[in-house]
């Protein structure tokens, strides 16, 4: 028997995606216009795009991303460090990548990512069709996973000089955190922990920094 509460949470989350992410169709339209190998790294008034990159280290500063939607797609073995307060993150088709970001004021969408590491703070995290990914998150609503396998979660542990200022300006409530209360929309056995996610043991957790001189603390 399916858990009614969890099913309703999944339904409400999907409706929220449709109602509150007006930039997503625009982003998908942008993706569709690029060939499989055409690179894009652009910053405009309301969007930042990183598409079709391999083996690159990319940094964004606050003045690049504050209040903007960030679209990231088709990356292999890249590391992206985002300092500042983006409005939303839309991430698709990443392999062996590291994405470290300051607090995002709205939603983070992750699709089709494999063997990646993410450190993100946001209102809502939706992860679809991804496997063998680690998430270091601070989140003010239950993280949602769907059609995912071998995902691991730990508390957000990114440090940098302007962190407290960014948190205050992002509007995120830092006293509320559901990092280890993951809702799996494809697991329907009430009272049984989903086999698709687990927490990262403390001795295995990494530390991250958005200060250029010390990205990896541990």
C-alpha angles and dihedrals in degrees: 000000000000121000106252094205094051093045090052091048090053092048093049092048093053090049089050089054091055095044102040108035104071092159095062098083089049091052093048089049089053091050092050093055094058124081120235091263104032109115124219129185110162141151121202136166094281108010143052118199130194112174137162100007131153131195096348135142111214129184128193123192127209095264089055097054114018110130093356134120113241121209118195121177142158101015129155124194094344130143118212123187117192117191115187137034114304118188095226141346124221111189125179139169103002125162124194094346136144120217117185118177143170119239114312112212095215137010135342116208118194123183134175098355123155133193093351136141122221130186109186142147119205148134095256134012120197118184122186133184096348133135142191092016129143120215124197101189147169107194134169095207131039112285112244124218126181129181090356131139136194095007120159131199135202136162119283107266106172116139130193138142099264096039098114092047091050092049091052093048094045093064092228115147103235094192091064117070129161096177093135099036099084121175113214109199092195096052112084107173109110113220093016119105113240112255089214098075141030139170122267110246113245094244090055098049119113127217122226137197134193092203106105096230096056114029095150113048095176 
